[in-house]
Amino acid sequence: MKLDDARVKKLVQENALTLCIECGKCSASCPRMLTGKEYSPRILAHKLIAEPDSETYIENSVWECLTCGLCEERCPSGVDISKFILEMRTLLAGTKGLKGYRSHDGALHSWMRLMTAPELKQDRLDWVGPELKVARSGPVAFFSGCAPYFDVFFAQIGVDTLAAARAGIRLLNFLDVTPVLLENERCCGHDLLWTGDRENFEALCHLNYQEFRAAGVEEIVVACPECYQVLGGLMPEIVPEMDIRVTLLSDLILREVSKGGVSFRPLERRVTFQDPCRLGRTPGGVENPRTLLRRIPGLELREMKNSGRGAVCCGNNAFINCDAYSKRIQIERLKEAKAARADLLVTACPKCMIHLTCAMRDPYRHGSLSIEIRDLAAILAEHIQWSKDDGAAEHAPR
């Protein structure tokens, strides 16, 4: 396939690349370029339109993008570069077999493809202790995603992404909800789609939908922003009959807390919040986590230099951009957290936790970047309680 192909031109038009005025705001905000990588959304758009024979540059650029969305925040012309990148990867993978560089030799993507087997039986719930109330069927489900596998795969760096899953269930139990937890839930497929493997992504969508429908689920609660984006935004495009509501855990907790009767026990810490890319591009994704953190007595929220909708990502996307430039992004992010004089970094994305934890273990940094990293849900679950002044007994989950 040549890059002046009608399918490429259609993607360029549909995603408004032809509206680019070459102002350079995208390049000036791109985390990859700011750490020295020869990559620019502006130049990519220019070459696609004016120099489609620059195949090597264009194809490499399609896989260099983090799809963090920061350039779209700054673009005055409304160019949807992230959507273009996603669709272009699918096209390149399907027509030329290009799938980009996959870190860890593609091991994570391999286990995601394994999950497309309809007959697959998993042992993925051994982390559910007796203190957690879960069900096999019912109206509300909790989607734990890849956390059970992440913690095994990344055991050498000591991450605990399952803490968010346990906390999510504890928070739902606190609200007198006993969520369904499926024994054969699959990965949401985010990383497969972002590497151009649309076929297996669609297979996962259909299998997950069948599992949830068989369990009588009417609402899925998710803690991971990527799972939220896929299940709530992309799955209905693949499964037209999708009629299951998808709710982000932090949105649900804020809504319930705002009704009154709920408070939080004190936490005397200086906290900074790492905005996950997918969360920051959703309505309330910037404000809601901060609103919840500010409700905790004693907690001092300190913002990093780049925060909110202008936050810099964790430097990796779908486990395909892990290189020296990614590490520089992560190191700069940790430096910002330290400069904010925070002693606790809170995030709401398991991959932010994995990548930043990995970066701070750089032996050449001699521990200078070390900071405790925890998930938002875990902090909330440890400190939530029924307000005593409403006449209710303290009911904080342990």
Buried (B, 14 or more C-beta within 10 A) or exposed (E): EEBEEEBBBEBBEEBBBBEBEEEEBBBEBBBBBBBEBEBBBBBBBBBBBEBBEBBEBBBBBBBBBBBBBBBBBBBEBEBBBBBBBBBBBBBBBBEEEBBBBBBEEBEBBEEBBEBBEEEEEBEBBEBBEEEBBBBEEBBBBBBBBBBBBBBEBBEEBEBBBBBBBBBBBBBBBBBEBBBBBBEBBBBBBBBBBBBBBBEBBBBBBBBBBEBBBEBEBEBBBBBBBBBBBBBBEBBBEBBEEBEBBBBBBBBBBBEBBEEEEBBBEEBEBEBBBBBBBBBBBBEEBBEBBBBBBEBBEEBBBBBBBBBBBBBBBBBBBBBBBBBEBBBBBBBBBBBBBBEBEBBBBBBBBBBBBBBBBBBBEBEEEEEEBEBEBBBBBBBBBBBBBBBEEEEEEEEBBE
